[in-house]
Structures are given as C-alpha cells and as structure tokens.
Amino acid sequence: MKRSLVLGAAFGAVLSLPVAAQTLNVVTAGDTNMVDYINDYLGPLFESQNSGVTVRALGTGPGDGGSQALYEKLSAQQGNDVWDVDVGVVHQRMAGQMVTEGLLQSYRDKTATGALVTADSAENALGVDVGGYVMPMFQSQIAIAYNPALVTTPPQSYADLADWAAANPGQFGYNGITGGMAGVGFVFGWMYAFSDMSETLRNGPFDAASAASWTPALDGLKQFNTVATITPGNAGTLDALNRGEIAMGPVWMDMFYTWVADGRLNPDLKLLIPAPGMPGQPMYYVVPEKAAEAELAVKFIELATSPEVQAEGIVRRFNWLPGIDANAVKENLTAEEWGALFTDVSPEVLAERGLSMPQADYFRTILETYERQVAN
C-alpha cells in the first residue's frame, strides 16, 4: 500500500473514533517517543485540567518525512472550511514552507508563555520568518564533547580548534556529513566561522554565486580532515570518545546527556560550544490555519510550553533543552538537574552561540559543495 494511503487510513482511524465533548487532534512528526510523550504524559495532564476534553495523538514518522506527511495532510484540506488537525509538531524545514503557504495561524501572542520564547530559531526557520507562528517544543543543540583528562585547555573558537587538531592529529573525531547531523552541524559551524557569511548563510537571501567565495573555508576544512578521525556517525563519535580513541568531537547535547544517564558514557566528559557558534534544531508546536479547535490548541501549547511542563516533560523525561528560556525553567529543576544540563554550557552561552541551521538553499549547497571539494 502506498505511504499516502497508509497515512490516510491512519488519520481516518483516529478521527473516526467516538468524539468527546471536545476532541483535540495532535499530529506529530518524530519518533514514537513523541507520540508516547503526548499519550502518556501531556495529553492526560491537559485532560485532567480541562473536563470533557479528549486528546488524540497520531505520529507521521521520523525526520523531515514525518513533517512532509503533515504538510500534505493540511495542503489537501485547503478547500475545506475546517481541518482535522488542531496541533502539529513539525521540524524547521517544513514549518517555513507551511508559513509561506498560509497553512498556519500566528498564535504565539495569544499564549501566556509566548514571552518566554527567546531562541533565534523561534523567529527563523532555515531562512523563513516564522515569528509568531511557532513555539519550540524543545531545543536540540550540537556541541563539542571533550575529555578534560586529554584536553586541559579546550579551544574556545573554531580557529583555536583547527590549531588544536593540527597539533593533536587523530584526536578530533566527527562523521563528516554522513551518518548523523552532529557532523553536518559541525560543518555548518565551520562555514559560519570561516566563510564571512554567517548571517547570510542562516538568514538568506540565497545567492548561488556566493559559493565561489567559499574555497578558502572549504580548503581549510579539507586540510582539517587530514588530521581528524572520521567516525561512522553520531553514536560512533560518542563510542570513540568513551573508549578514549578520540579526545574531542561534535555531539547532540541531549544524546550526550542520555548516554551519561544510562551509564554508556564517561561522566567526566564535558561540553563546549566554540565561537562563533554551532547550530541546533528545535521541533515546533504549530496551529493549522483552519483548526477545528484552535482556542483549545493554543491552550494546549500554552501548557506544553509552561516552565513546569518544560521541566518535567522535556528536561526530566528526555534530557532535551527547554524550548523556552532556560532561566524560566530553573526554579522547577533541582540544583543537580540544572547543573547536569548547564554547568558546561550556560543558558547565556546557548543564547549567544546556539545558532540556527542554514537557510534551506544554503543548507543544500553547503553539503553539495562539501561532497565536491572536501570529501573528494
């Protein structure tokens, strides 16, 4: 059966169930843990606070493909007076397209928690202005993990990192641009640091001819790769760090914390984000333009982005970084929990050096140019 038919049947099955006084349909991209989070925690919590409301969650699959499926669902209903999705959870790339095509409501100002959203990624999604249309569910940030027993004076900038790697061949490891986004994010950070186009790469406008000016930055990265260890992926970098095969490498912060909590990673390892910064990627809560329960959807997102829920649901359950200003969540965390997340990378450093992914066309062009000029 075609994927679109499978998704259509899934939507139909969810929406054909008996309807309560009010039913809130939440459709989320992402892995199964996203659906479980809503079904097991957030949905029941919202129902307990709103008598007669039933929250129904449906997952459309991981990665950008899951967000694409939700986009297709909304796009197909544009001629309808009412749509059957009330809350969506989507990735950056598709959120920008949805805003551009008028598929989403601008709702953030209607929430009591809107003022707590401070991340740059809440305003810009791969070069598209999404301010007001999205609220981050969480922030997922790439950083450099390092072993302080082997790196006594960790480099604080990409320039310092390049010098350190040259002086310590084989001790920096990353996965290039295959096997996971941590390595891709490292490459984007390199381009922010050495292309003299950081602002434009993130915000546009796109100019295909500008790639010709990247040669010095890419040549430097190719030279860097001769003294780096290329790992098989995100997990491979963490494994190599844990075994002491490398001393530094880019990782997703939430994955790092989860591995430490699970006893899979040396707890003495530390994190840093070198200047000028490295990219992260949130997932967004959105409200479709013709949501049947738009007011209820806003209320649901308000709960989901409250400091209490961000502490319990996002930090404790997933080791993710809060989608709202971390300082607003602090009083809801123990000193130990706060220290585990922010001792190495403070909220202030995150605000300064936690950058957005490149504008969509630059995103693609950087990877294509890397394949031609660096990988070969």
C-alpha positions in Angstrom: 0.0 0.0 0.0 1.3 3.4 -0.8 2.6 5.6 2.1 0.0 8.3 1.4 -2.8 5.7 1.6 -1.4 4.3 4.8 -1.3 7.7 6.4 -4.8 8.5 5.1 -6.1 5.3 6.7 -4.3 6.1 9.9 -5.8 9.6 10.1 -9.2 8.2 9.3 -8.9 5.6 12.0 -8.0 8.2 14.6 -10.7 10.6 13.5 -13.5 8.0 13.3 -13.3 7.2 17.0 -16.2 8.3 19.2 -15.9 12.1 19.8 -16.0 13.5 23.3 -17.4 16.9 24.2 -14.2 18.4 22.7 -11.5 16.4 20.9 -8.1 17.9 20.3 -6.2 16.1 17.5 -2.5 16.4 17.8 -0.4 15.2 14.9 3.4 14.9 15.4 6.4 14.2 13.3 9.3 12.5 15.0 10.0 9.1 16.5 7.5 7.1 18.5 8.6 8.8 21.7 6.9 12.0 20.5 3.5 10.2 20.3 4.2 8.4 23.6 5.0 11.8 25.3 1.6 13.1 24.3 -0.4 10.0 25.0 1.3 9.1 28.3 2.0 12.5 29.8 1.0 15.7 28.2 -2.4 14.6 26.9 -3.6 13.1 30.2 -2.3 16.2 32.1 -4.3 18.5 29.7 -7.4 16.4 30.0 -7.2 16.5 33.9 -7.2 20.3 33.7 -10.0 20.5 31.0 -13.0 18.4 31.8 -14.7 16.8 28.9 -11.7 17.2 26.6 -10.0 14.2 24.9 -6.5 14.5 23.4 -5.8 12.2 20.5 -2.2 11.9 19.2 -1.0 10.5 15.8 2.6 10.1 14.6 3.5 10.7 11.0 7.1 9.3 11.2 10.6 10.5 12.0 12.7 13.1 10.2 11.6 15.6 7.6 9.4 12.9 6.0 7.1 13.0 9.0 6.7 16.7 8.7 6.2 16.4 5.0 3.3 14.0 5.6 1.6 16.5 7.9 2.1 19.2 5.3 0.5 17.1 2.7 -2.4 16.4 5.0 -3.0 20.2 5.6 -2.4 21.1 2.0 -5.0 18.7 0.8 -7.7 20.3 3.0 -7.2 23.9 1.9 -10.6 24.0 0.3 -12.4 22.7 3.5 -13.9 25.1 6.0 -12.5 23.1 8.9 -9.4 21.0 9.1 -9.0 17.9 11.3 -5.6 18.7 12.8 -5.6 21.1 15.8 -2.0 20.9 16.9 1.0 19.9 14.8 4.6 19.2 15.8 7.0 19.8 12.9 10.6 20.2 12.0 12.1 23.5 10.9 12.3 22.9 7.2 8.6 22.2 6.7 7.4 24.8 9.2 8.9 27.5 7.0 7.0 26.2 3.9 3.8 25.9 5.9 4.0 29.5 6.9 4.9 30.7 3.4 1.9 28.8 2.0 -0.6 30.2 4.6 -1.2 26.9 6.3 -0.6 28.0 9.9 -2.0 30.5 12.3 0.0 33.2 14.0 -0.9 32.3 17.6 2.1 32.9 19.9 0.9 36.3 21.2 -2.3 34.6 22.4 -0.3 32.5 24.9 0.8 33.4 28.3 4.1 31.6 27.7 4.9 33.4 24.4 7.1 35.9 26.1 9.3 33.1 27.5 10.3 32.1 24.0 13.7 33.7 23.3 15.6 31.4 20.9 16.6 32.7 17.5 15.1 29.5 15.9 11.7 30.6 17.1 11.9 33.5 14.7 13.8 32.0 11.8 13.4 28.5 10.3 16.1 27.9 7.7 15.8 31.5 6.4 12.0 31.8 6.7 10.4 34.3 9.1 8.2 32.2 11.4 7.9 34.6 14.3 4.5 34.2 16.0 3.6 31.1 14.1 5.7 28.6 16.1 6.8 27.8 19.6 9.6 25.4 20.2 8.7 22.1 21.9 12.3 21.7 22.8 15.8 22.8 21.7 18.3 20.2 20.4 21.8 21.6 20.3 25.1 20.4 18.8 28.2 21.0 20.9 31.7 19.7 21.2 32.2 16.9 23.8 35.8 16.6 25.1 37.7 14.6 27.6 39.3 17.0 30.1 41.9 14.4 31.1 43.2 14.7 27.5 42.3 18.3 26.7 43.4 20.5 29.6 42.9 23.8 27.8 39.9 23.3 25.5 39.7 25.5 22.4 37.0 28.2 22.6 36.7 29.0 18.9 36.7 27.2 15.6 40.1 28.9 14.8 41.6 27.6 18.1 40.0 24.2 17.4 41.7 24.0 14.0 45.0 24.8 15.6 44.4 22.2 18.3 43.5 19.4 15.8 46.7 20.1 13.8 48.8 19.8 17.0 46.9 16.6 18.1 46.3 14.6 14.9 43.6 11.9 15.1 42.3 13.2 18.4 39.3 15.1 17.0 36.6 12.9 15.5 33.4 13.6 13.6 31.3 11.8 11.0 31.8 14.2 8.1 28.3 14.8 6.6 27.1 11.1 6.6 25.7 9.1 9.5 24.2 11.8 11.5 23.5 15.5 11.9 26.2 16.2 14.6 28.9 16.1 11.9 26.7 18.1 9.5 26.2 20.7 12.2 30.0 20.8 12.8 30.5 21.6 9.1 27.8 24.3 9.2 29.6 25.8 12.2 32.9 25.7 10.3 31.3 27.7 7.4 29.8 30.2 9.9 33.3 30.7 11.3 35.4 30.9 8.1 33.1 32.0 5.2 32.5 35.6 6.4 28.8 34.9 5.6 27.4 33.6 8.9 24.4 35.9 8.9 23.6 35.4 5.3 24.0 31.6 5.4 21.5 31.5 8.2 19.0 34.1 7.1 19.4 34.5 3.3 18.8 35.8 0.8 20.3 32.9 -1.2 22.8 33.7 -3.9 24.1 30.7 -5.7 27.2 32.6 -7.0 28.4 33.2 -3.4 29.5 29.6 -3.1 32.5 30.6 -5.3 33.8 32.6 -2.3 33.9 29.5 0.0 37.0 28.0 -1.5 39.4 29.1 1.4 37.0 27.9 4.0 36.5 24.5 2.3 40.2 24.1 1.6 40.8 24.7 5.3 38.2 22.0 6.2 39.8 19.6 3.7 43.1 20.1 5.5 41.4 19.8 8.8 40.0 16.4 7.8 43.6 15.1 7.2 44.2 15.4 10.9 40.7 14.4 12.1 39.3 10.9 12.7 36.2 10.2 10.6 33.6 8.3 12.7 30.7 6.2 11.4 28.0 8.5 12.9 26.6 10.3 15.9 26.8 7.2 18.1 30.2 6.3 16.6 31.6 9.6 17.8 30.3 9.0 21.3 31.6 5.5 21.4 35.1 6.7 20.3 35.1 9.3 23.0 34.1 6.8 25.6 36.8 4.4 24.6 39.4 7.2 24.6 40.1 6.8 20.9 39.5 10.5 20.3 39.6 13.4 22.8 37.0 15.7 21.1 34.0 15.5 18.8 30.6 17.1 18.0 27.6 15.5 19.6 23.9 16.3 20.2 23.7 17.6 23.8 20.5 15.6 24.6 22.1 12.4 23.3 25.2 13.1 25.3 23.2 13.6 28.5 21.1 10.5 27.9 24.2 8.3 27.4 25.7 9.6 30.6 22.5 9.0 32.5 22.3 5.4 31.1 25.9 4.7 32.1 27.1 4.4 28.5 29.4 7.4 28.5 32.2 8.5 30.7 30.6 11.0 33.1 33.8 13.1 33.3 33.4 14.2 29.7 32.5 17.8 29.2 30.8 20.1 26.6 31.5 23.4 24.9 30.2 25.4 22.0 33.1 27.2 20.2 32.7 30.7 18.9 31.0 31.9 16.8 28.6 29.0 17.4 27.1 25.8 16.3 23.6 25.0 15.0 20.8 23.4 16.8 17.3 22.4 15.7 14.0 22.6 17.6 10.7 21.0 16.9 7.8 23.4 16.8 4.3 23.4 18.0 2.0 24.9 15.3 -1.7 25.6 14.9 -3.1 24.9 11.4 -4.9 27.9 9.8 -8.4 26.2 10.0 -8.0 24.0 13.1 -11.4 22.9 14.4 -10.3 23.5 18.0 -8.0 26.5 17.6 -8.6 28.0 21.0 -8.1 24.7 22.7 -5.0 24.1 20.7 -3.5 27.4 21.9 -4.4 26.4 25.5 -2.7 23.0 25.0 0.5 24.6 23.6 0.5 27.1 26.5 0.5 24.1 28.9 3.2 22.3 26.9 5.5 25.4 27.0 4.9 26.3 30.6 8.0 26.2 32.9 6.6 23.3 34.9 5.9 21.1 31.9 9.2 22.0 30.3 11.0 20.9 33.4 9.1 17.7 33.9 8.3 16.6 30.4 11.2 18.0 28.4 14.2 18.0 30.7 13.5 15.1 33.1 11.9 12.7 30.6 14.1 13.3 27.5 17.2 15.3 28.6 16.3 17.8 25.9 17.0 21.5 26.4 13.8 23.6 27.1 12.0 25.2 24.2 11.5 28.4 26.3 14.2 30.5 28.1 16.0 28.0 30.3 16.2 30.6 33.1 12.4 30.5 33.3 12.5 26.7 33.9 15.3 26.8 36.5 13.1 27.1 39.6 11.3 23.9 38.6 14.5 21.9 38.5 16.7 20.7 41.3 20.2 22.1 41.6 21.6 18.7 40.4 19.3 18.7 37.3 20.2 22.3 36.5 23.9 21.5 36.9 23.7 18.4 34.7 22.3 20.5 31.8 24.0 23.8 32.2 27.3 23.5 34.1 29.4 23.3 30.9 27.2 25.3 28.5 25.3 28.0 30.3 21.9 29.5 29.1 23.8 32.6 28.2 26.3 30.7 26.0 23.4 28.9 24.4 21.7 32.2 23.7 24.9 33.6 22.1 26.3 30.6 20.4 23.3 28.3 19.8 22.7 29.2 16.1 20.1 28.2 13.6 20.7 25.8 10.7 21.5 27.5 7.4 18.8 28.8 5.1 17.3 25.9 3.1 19.1 26.6 -0.2 22.4 27.2 1.6 21.9 24.1 3.7 21.7 22.0 0.4 24.5 23.9 -1.3 27.0 23.6 1.5 26.5 19.8 1.6 26.8 19.5 -2.2 30.0 21.7 -2.2 31.4 19.7 0.7 31.0 16.5 -1.4 32.8 18.0 -4.4 35.6 20.0 -2.7 36.2 18.3 0.7 35.1 14.7 0.6 36.9 14.0 -2.8 
